[in-house]
């Protein structure tokens, strides 16, 4: 088995015997500036990515947030390259940066120093304690990360001023890294994710307004709320809004830029549709309609809630198998954060499908209504979980495909294994920003549909069967046999994420990975597709003996041979684990149609015909202090 710890991978090439010393001369010599103990560009970039992934996983960000943070930081890479090049474009603006370094600094070593500086500042923005983890790594390399430069900040984004400051600093790549991060940070304020929490939803005006204090990162700005509340009367259709629980009202205000530009394939966006068919309550104002209270329980004599034993009880009749009205809608699940500490889920980032402009997508696609037979589908969920028990290979895939950072690591390691001698550092940067962009847009497209359908999860449907005895997974991940349990105690094999069921986010994301990767490798590697390495015993494995959460290949062995299989198994694993109904998988794939070609065209656009100049390939010699001409 190939076992690689986090730190071993992070410093993969740092053990080589290196020469040179760090000093700064005017104009800098990269052989002198680049720390002697800092690994070559691929290894330094990879080590930085691993440590940042560790931080993201430790912080337990939800999937959309993971994707947004990773994508935001990924901008550091092509944008640092663009400042150290004469052709390639800024990946956010798709235009040339306002200035570039002198041609003497067009090299991969300067570019990676810029990237590390940018990542360091960016990660601190999302994870305030990140420097405690990252600084020891950089110190081990002898790399000094610059603090924020006040002269650059004082320029207030005026490019001539910034250029003067950078020029006076001899175009040090760490100064360029700061410029790149400040540009990305400005983009964050208007990208629609609300990552800083600077905006909140105001029900009085049905709009986003500035947050004054106690702001929550990534909070909803559209007024979504769950319509299927635990304890509410079942089957009652008490709201007609098509965007989850958001109440829509007529407005004379102009549509947002995103809503104007991005139409659905049917020719209009979903907000427009829902506004055409408002209920009287919606037209009269923006207050949420009253919900009829649940029938009061009989008075209690002993202090315990009396059980309703009448034939009308939803747990004592065939009605418990019926899923109609609001029963079809997403219901926040109860989660435990420790003994006596319970939380009800809140739908994560329900706004992003309506407030974020995609990187690539010009036209949203709409999934078909699944029209589930819920009893049949729920029986399949129980059966699939029963079959999963004791299957180490499928359990390993379920766990690792659930974590998209791990899934990306499998792709990255396989990419290196197959093509390492055929691409430069900058070529790989282009692959990274391409796959990151399709991942970003997969989430935006899928979340739009999730909120539009607002579908109930299998857990909610099955738990309504209450006293029914089902033979399935018993809640113990180490068990080798299924067990008979009461339906009310049913749980999926892994955590059900806090968002609605249809369509599957994992199916969308992994379909995007596969489509883009195949397009990219066929374009740049002679028509070849990526062959994935085996994972687990005898294959890829790292972090298994480390306390860090970023682990791969530590369970059962499996081998998905190519990107088509990865997309298929990643999607199917959501069925094995009990998180989705069947049609959610195919729908997740279908709404990603064409994303790979869009990603490839994006990469070609920002590369802009550049040959990169002095680009690094694995095995190339390090620059030597004093050799610069």
ABEGO torsion letter per residue (X at the ends): XBBBBAAAAAAAAAABBBBEBBBBBOBBBAAAABBAABBBAAAAAAAAAAAAAAAAAAAGBBAAAAAAAAAAAAAAAAAAAAAABAABBBAAAGBBBABBBBAAABBAAAAAAAAAAAAAAAAAAABAAAAAAAAAAAAAAGBBBBBBBAAAAAAGGBAAAAAAAAAAAGGBAAAAAAAAAAAAAAAAAAAGAGAAGABBBBAAAGBBBBBABGBBBGBBAAGBBBABBBGBBBGBBABABABEABBBBBBABBBBAAAAABBBAAGBBAAAAAAABBBAAAAAEABBBBBBBBBBBBBBAAGBBBBBABAABAAABAAAABBBEAAABBBBBBBBAEBGBBBBBBBBGAAAAAABBBAABABBBBBBBAGBBAAAAAAAAAAAAAAABGBAAAAAAAAAAABAAAAAAAAAAAAAAAAAAABBAAAAAAAAAAAAAAAAAAAAAAAAAAAAAGBBBAAAAAAAAGABBBBBBAGBAABABBBBBBAAABBBABBBBBBBAOBBAAAAAAAAAAAAAAAAAAAAAGGBBBBBBBBEBGBBBBGAABABABBBGABBBBBBABAAAAAAAAAAAAAAAGABBAAAAAAAAAAABGAAAAAAAAAAAAAGGBAGEGBBBBGBBBBBBGABX
